[in-house]
């Protein structure tokens, strides 16, 4: 199931839906926009970012929750890698968030339009 991404003032809000709230141990994540470094629409494969997890993982089917990786703490809400965006953060709990949305190009464009003026 895809999540929802909203911009509320100076914050980026990522909301999980349905059963994913339980599987990911989170219903939403709120991040200050100033901490967003970049947004990518490149596909993240199922085998990338192995690590210790707190959440649900069934390779090829679902990856929801926290992952302690060699790159730092990451959050995944992923069922279909083709529909995911990857948000890279600075000075935040998470180093990256991989989040499934219905239209990854539109969501990436929305976020990039907001963070672009800072660059």
Secondary structure as UniProt FT lines:
FT   STRAND          4..8
FT   TURN            9..10
FT   STRAND          11..15
FT   TURN            18..19
FT   HELIX           20..23
FT   TURN            24..25
FT   STRAND          28..32
FT   HELIX           33..35
FT   STRAND          36..40
FT   TURN            46..47
FT   STRAND          52..58
FT   TURN            59..61
FT   STRAND          62..69
FT   TURN            70..71
FT   STRAND          72..78
FT   HELIX           81..83
FT   STRAND          84..89
FT   STRAND          96..100
FT   HELIX           104..115
FT   HELIX           116..118
//
